Amino acid sequence: MSSAESALSQKSALGDSVASRRFFIAFLLAATAAFPLLQVAFGGLNYWLHMLLFIYMNVAIASSWNIIGGYAGYISLGHNVFFAIGGYAAAILFAYHGISPFISAPLCGLIAMSSGLLIGMVTLRTRGPTFIISTIALVLLTKILLDNWRYVGGANGMSLPLLDMPVEFVKLPFYYGMLIIAVASVYLSFRIRRSKFGLGLRAISQDETKAEVAGIPTRFYKILAFGLSGFFIGTAGALWGYYLTYLSPAIFLSILVGAKFVLMTILGGRGTVAGPVLGAVLFISANEFFVSQFGATELNLAATGLLLILVLMFFPEGILGTLKQKGRLPKILDWD
Amino acid sequence: MTQTVQIIILGLSLGGVFALMASGLTLIFGVMGIINLAHAAFIILASFITFGLFKYFALDPILSIVIVMPVMFIVGVAVYRIFFARSIADPNKRGVTVLLTFAIALVIEGTLGFLFSNIYRSTSPSYASSAILFGPYYLPEAQFYATILSAVILIGLWAFLQYTRTGYAIRATMHNRTAAEVVGVNVDRISMLVFGIGMALAGASGAMVSFLFSVYPSKHWEFVAILLSLVVLGGMGSLLGALVGALVLSVAAAFVSSYYGPVWSPVTFYLALFTILLFRPQGLMGKKAEF
C-alpha cells in the first residue's frame, strides 16, 4: 500500500512540476511577445529591444549548436560558417534579386543546412581532436573564399539598404523574427532530445563504437545532426545581416564568433534543452556589461577565453549540469 | 624549369621551419593525446619576446633562441601543471582538454593584442633583407639560416629521443602510455617534460618566425591551421610524418602562391587537410588513431 501511495504522490509531484514548468514557459513566451507593446506605448526602448533580439538570436544559435555539440558530443568550433552562409545567401537574394530576408530566411536556413550536410560528410569522418581541427580549418577556408569573392564585396563586405520604417518601429520585425527563430529552435532541440534520433545521438556521445554495434546508423545520425544544427543558425544569420545592414567576412567569420557559440552552450550546460538558453542569456548579458564597462577591445577576447577556461576546469557540465548532479536543479528549468 | 626549381627551393626553405613549428605539436599529441590548439599562440608569444629583446637589447633573433627556449620551457611546464596535469589521464576529458587549449589561445591572443595592439611586427636583423645567389637561383639569407637552424634543432631532438634514457621513456609513453606506466615510467613527469620541450620548440620557431614573417597576435589561427594540416597529413604523433608533411605542403603552397597569388597559399593547407580527412584520416605515417 505504502509503495502505491508513494508512487501516487510521486506522480502528482511530477504533475506539479510539469504544470509549473508549463506555466513558467508560457509566462516567458507571453512576456517576450508582449514586451514590444511597451515600446509602442511609451517608446525609448530601442536599446532593450536590441539587447533582447540579440539574446534571442544567441538562444537559437546555442540551442542549434547543442544538437551536434551537446547531444552528439562533436565539438564544432566552426558553426559560424553556417551563420555566414545564411547571412550572405540572404544578402545576395536581397541585393541582386530584391527578395526581403524576412521572406528568404527559411530558404537561407535550408541552404545553410544543405551545406552542413555536405560539409558533415567530409568532416564527420573523423572524431575527437581531428574533427575540431577540421571545423577551424573550415572557418579559415570560408573566410579566405569570401574575402576574395568580388560578387559579395570581398573583404570590404557588402551594404544592404535599411528597412524602410520609422525609427521607433524598425526593430520590431527583427525582434519578432528572432523570437520566432529562438522558440522554433528550442522546440526542435526539445523534440530531438525526446526522440529516438536524440537517443541515438546521446549514445554516440557516450561511446560511438558501442552505439554502432547496437545498430544505430551513427554516420547518418551525425551528418543529419550537423545539418540540422546549421538550419536555424543560417536563418538567424539571414536576419542578422539585414539588421546590421552590412556584412563582411570579419563580422561573421572570426574565430571568436564561433568560440562564443561554444562557450554559451557549455556555460549553460550542453546536452540539455534549457542549458543553451540559460547560457545564451547569461553570457550575452555578462558580455554586454563587460563591453560597456571596458570597451570591446582585445580584453574582451582575453576575458572570453578566461571564462571558458574557468567553466571547463571547474564546471565542465555547465550550470544546469552541475545543478542536476547535485539534485538542485529548479523544476522550472528542467526542460528535458 | 629554372622557375620550377626556384619555387621548390623557396618551398623547402620554409618547410624546414614549418617542420620545427609542428614538431612540438606532434610530440605533445604523441605523448598526451591532446591537440594543443594554443601551440601557434605560444609561437607568436615567443616571437613577441624575441621582438622585445631585439628592440630593447638589440639582441639578434637567432641568438635570442638561447634565452627564448628556456623561458618557453618553463612556461610550458607551468601551463602543464596548471591546466593539464589532472585531466590528462582521463580519456573522456580529452574533448574538453582541446577546448581548454583553445581557450588558452584566446587568452594569449587577447592579452598580446591588448598590450601591444594588433599591428604587424617583425624583427629586422641585417640578414632579413639580403639573399644568397648561386647560379640562376637565389635564397633569402634569413630562410637559409632558419632552415639550417631548424635542421640542427630537429636532429638534436631526434638524437635526444633516440639515444637518451629520457628519450627512450618518452618514446615508450608515445607507444603505449599504460604499458610504459606499468614498467615504471613516471608518465606524469614525462608528460610535463614533453610539454616543456614542445613549448621550447615553439619558442625556437617563434624566434625565427619573428624575422621570416610579419606577426600580429591573431595570426596564430592561420599558423595553427597550417601546422595541424601538415601534422594530419604526416600522421598525428609522428615526427617524421610532420617533417614530410611540412616539406610536401610548403612546396605545394609555394607553387600555389606563385601561380595564383600569395593570398591563396594558405588555402593549399586547408584543402589538403580536407582531402586527407576524406581519403586517409590516419595520415601518411600515423597509425589508425582511436580517440
Interface residues (C-beta under 8 A of the other chain):
Chain A: G73 I75 L77 V122 T123 R125 T126 R127 G128 P129 T130 I132 I133 S134 I136 A137 L138 L140 L141 I144 D147 N148 I255 L256 A259 V262 I266 T297 E298 L299 N300 L301 A302 A303 T304 G305 L306 L308 I309 L312 M313 P316
Chain B: F29 I34 I35 L37 F83 K93 R94 G95 V96 V98 L99 L100 F102 A103 I104 A105 L106 V107 I108 E109 G110 T111 L112 G113 F114 S117 N118 P217 W221 E222 V224 A225 L228 S229 V232 M236 V263 W264 P266 V267 F269 Y270 L271 L273 F274 L277 L278 P281 A289 F291
